[in-house]
Structures are given as structure tokens and as C-alpha cells.
Amino acid sequence: QVQLVESGGGLVQPGGSLRLSCAASGSIFSINAMGWYRQAPGKERELVAAITSTSGGSTNYADSVKGRFTISRDDAKNTVYLQMNSLKTEDTAVYYCIAHVVVRYTTTGRDFWGQGTQVTVSS
């Protein structure tokens, strides 16, 4: 029905930057909130950042990334981005995007997940 495809992960040195993208496609009527989670080895999946669909797109961030990461979206492309600056080794994780989608010809929304993209911060 709906597919989310992430891109932009990779290996970067501490202090560097990466930009993740997540494009949604398929039988989409509308997309409400979108966001990014991450999961490091041996740890639980945690919310990194989220953005709503209201005009201006209100955002919220995990305390650990505030001031370093910026989430944005392009509704014309059904895409959410995560700009990550001043990366630290502790940012190393698999990053997953999530979108709350109202599927075409339905009336209720549900969450869809991407397959994940690896981000490794290492010197």
C-alpha cells in the first residue's frame, strides 16, 4: 500500500554532517505527522525528531539532538528530511523514518515505517 524509502546514511567523522531523506509513495490520501527514530546496538528504538502536518509544521526533538538536528518536510514530494550537524559518535545508529498515513479510500490513519538506514559516526 505505502512504501517509505530512506537514503543518505553513511560513515562520517565526528563533527561532520549528513542529510537523511525519506520518500513515501503508494496509495496515499494524506500524510499527517512524519518523523525519525533511531536504534543503536543493544538499545531501544528512540524518537529523534517529528514534524506535524499543520501549516508551518511544528517540530519536536529529543534533547540529545536539539540544536544539532533539523527536521523538515516537502509535502509536494511526500518527503521528510533530517539534517544532522555536529555529529557525535553516540549518534551512531540505524535511523528509521515513520509516517502517519491515511491510505486512499480509507478514513483512518496508520503508521508506516521505512527499512532503516545506517549512520556511523567514527574517526
C-alpha positions in Angstrom: 0.0 0.0 0.0 2.5 2.6 1.2 6.3 2.4 1.0 8.8 4.6 2.7 12.3 4.6 1.3 15.2 6.2 3.2 18.5 7.4 1.8 21.5 9.5 2.9 23.1 7.3 5.6 26.7 6.5 5.7 30.0 6.9 7.5 31.0 10.4 8.8 33.7 11.7 11.1 32.7 13.3 14.4 31.7 16.9 13.8 30.5 16.1 10.3 27.1 16.4 8.7 24.7 14.1 7.0 21.2 14.6 5.5 18.7 11.8 5.5 15.7 11.7 3.2 12.6 9.6 3.3 10.2 9.5 0.5 6.7 8.0 0.8 4.9 6.5 -2.2 1.9 4.3 -2.9 -1.8 4.7 -2.2 -1.6 7.9 -0.2 -4.5 10.1 0.5 -2.8 12.3 3.1 0.2 12.2 5.4 -0.1 13.6 8.9 2.9 13.6 11.2 6.3 12.3 10.0 9.4 11.6 12.0 12.7 9.9 12.5 13.6 7.2 15.1 16.9 5.6 15.7 18.1 2.4 17.3 21.7 1.8 18.4 23.0 -1.7 19.1 21.7 -3.0 22.4 19.4 -0.1 22.9 15.7 0.5 22.4 14.4 2.5 19.4 14.0 6.2 20.4 12.3 9.2 18.8 14.8 11.6 17.3 12.5 14.2 15.7 9.0 14.7 14.5 7.1 17.2 12.4 3.3 17.7 12.1 1.3 18.4 9.0 -0.1 21.7 10.2 0.9 24.8 8.4 4.4 25.6 9.3 4.9 22.1 10.6 5.5 22.2 14.3 8.5 20.1 15.4 9.9 18.4 18.4 13.3 16.9 19.1 15.0 14.5 21.5 17.0 16.5 24.0 20.2 14.8 22.8 19.8 16.3 19.3 18.4 19.7 19.9 20.4 22.4 18.3 22.2 19.9 16.0 19.5 18.2 14.0 16.7 19.8 11.9 13.7 18.0 10.6 11.7 19.4 7.6 9.3 18.1 5.0 8.2 18.7 1.4 4.6 17.8 1.1 4.6 18.1 -2.6 7.1 15.2 -2.7 5.8 13.3 0.3 9.3 13.5 1.7 10.8 14.2 5.2 14.4 15.2 5.8 16.7 15.1 8.7 19.7 17.4 8.6 22.2 16.2 11.1 25.1 18.5 12.0 27.9 18.3 14.6 27.5 14.6 14.7 28.8 12.6 17.6 29.9 9.0 18.0 26.8 8.4 20.1 24.6 9.3 17.1 25.7 6.0 15.5 22.5 4.0 14.9 20.1 2.7 12.3 17.7 5.6 11.5 14.1 4.8 10.6 11.5 7.2 9.2 7.9 6.9 10.1 4.8 8.5 8.6 1.2 8.5 9.8 -0.7 8.0 6.5 -4.3 8.0 5.6 -4.4 5.4 2.8 -6.6 6.2 -0.2 -10.2 5.1 0.1 -9.9 4.8 3.9 -10.8 7.1 6.7 -8.3 6.3 9.4 -4.5 6.8 9.5 -1.9 4.3 10.4 1.9 4.3 10.8 4.2 3.1 8.2 8.0 2.6 8.7 11.0 2.7 6.4 13.5 0.0 6.2 16.2 1.9 8.0 19.5 3.5 7.0 22.8 3.1 8.9 24.5 6.2 10.2 28.0 5.6 11.6 30.0 8.4 13.3 33.6 7.4 13.7 37.1 8.7 13.2 
